[in-house]
Amino acid sequence: MRMSRIKPRLKAGLQLPKLIVILGPTASGKTDLSLKLAKKFKGEIVNADSRQIYKGMDIGTGKVEDKKGVRHYLLDIINPDEEFTLADYKKKAVAAIRDILKRGKTPFLVGGTGLYIQSVIDNLEIPAVPPNKKLRAQFEKEIKKSGALAKWYKKLLKLDPGARNVVDANNPRRVIRALEVCLATGRQFSKLRERGEPMFDALQIGIILPREKLYEKIDDRVDEMIKEGLVNETKKLLKKYNSDLPSMSGIGYKEIGDYLGGKNDLAEAVQKIKFRTHAYARRQMTWFRRDKRIKWIKNYKEAEKKVGKWLCS
């Protein structure tokens, strides 16, 4: 990621409260690792997955079922048809982390949404720009057409060439949000998110797996989601929410929605979910590899050693 401008750091000697970040691509094992570490180090977990914030979207987002007695925050906080900005996330996440610290527990920020994580650890100063309903209506109408998303992304890059480094061209929600901010402020979205004074001393631990192994885990998880009832979950959601909502266009729900609408058979839908998840995992790793502060580990023992040493430092 291109790091935004940095404001003067805090005075030397001032100790910041410690925050542990567990990150990595989807299906890499973040949940299991974070639960073990949280149990070991008296921690509580703040969700940093942009899809697990939605109520009723459980199977398709890989939401943790057995929390093993570990308290979690920012799961199931909004309905799939509600607006939720990066600024909203940062505000709630910081409040949760401070609450955990106040009670003498160790905060763990866990997930695969890089921008969510960066907003907290780099204290991004995010402009409070409300959604542009007129622009979004036009966007939702046109986005159904082939190649429409690419055209909107080009519009964004004309206003903000730097958005290429911070906005995923394949993520409709991110594209329209960046356009909204550019048009509302008259400034480039990529230059608005300045880093403020750090609020926490963050240790970022990333899980790394060989690509073939990661793809295998992704495919196994998708198969398990189907067995657990992803089709029925999607069917229930579509009875309440429009399929054009950003939340319903997420990986898994979009493909199963097409299957339920007769656009493909189940086997084809499942294969599309797997391929789309592979691509998403690659984009996640591209984002994370740009941050040299991340400490990459391969197993629990490595993570436990790093966390223990860091908490005692």
Phi, psi and omega in degrees: 000149175278118182287132181284173182302142185254129176279164180306139182284167177293158180298143181301141177098344179279118184270126179268152176296145186273140179227132178255129180248127175246116184225173180153173180290164179303141178071013182279346179110020182299318184299307181299317181297314183294323179295317179296316181293320180295321177294320183292319188248026176053053184252168173227152192248131174253123182292135175232042176243121187291349179259336182282359176286342187274136176288140176082353179254082189255303184294313184290344179256000179067033183296139182295132179267306180263104182278359176051036177077007180266127180289136180241151179233154174066030168255138175056053184255343178220161175279156182301342181258010180263149178281143179208110185266171176298322178298320177300314182298310183303315181301314182289322181293315180297320179297319179294316180298317180294326178294319179298314180297321181299328181267011175077017179262169179261120181279133175242124175259115192232126176165184183240008178269100187303321182291325176300313182296314182297325181300329181273307187288333178257006178048054182298135178267102190258126179295136180274087181250119180290156179300141177268099187298321181294314180296320181292325179296317178295319180298312181296327180289319184275334187296341180290339182280148180297131178081000183294320181298320179297323179293318179293325178294323177295323177300317179298314183294332176294322178280328186212086180303329181291346179297340178303331183269348185232351182240122179291121182296342182260006182250100183305319183295319180290322181295311183291327179294317180296321177296317178303314182294317179300313183290324183285325185260340184073015180234165181284131180302319184293341182256357182276336186271073178284151176274130177266190176299135180297141178263335185223154172268100191260131170257116180260119178247124181247141178266126181241135179227151172302143185304318181298319179293320179296315179299321179297317179294322178298311182298318179296321181292321178297316178300320180293323178298321178295317179296325182284346176115032180300326180296313180293322178299315179295320180299316179296318180296320182291341175286338183252331188232149180290139181293344181277353179297144177307320181297324182278352176266004179294161181303131180100305182288323178296312183292318178290326175298319177296321178297314180295334179273003177082014183277341177201173177268172186296319181299319179294319179299315180298317180296322178294322177299316181297312181296320181292325178289323175303313181296321179296318179298322178295319179294321178299314182293325177299317179296309186293325183295341179284344181262105185286354179281344183288133176262112185273135180230162181247345182205175183297319183301318178298316181295315181300318181296316181294316181294314180300314180296319183290319180294332181272351184284000000 
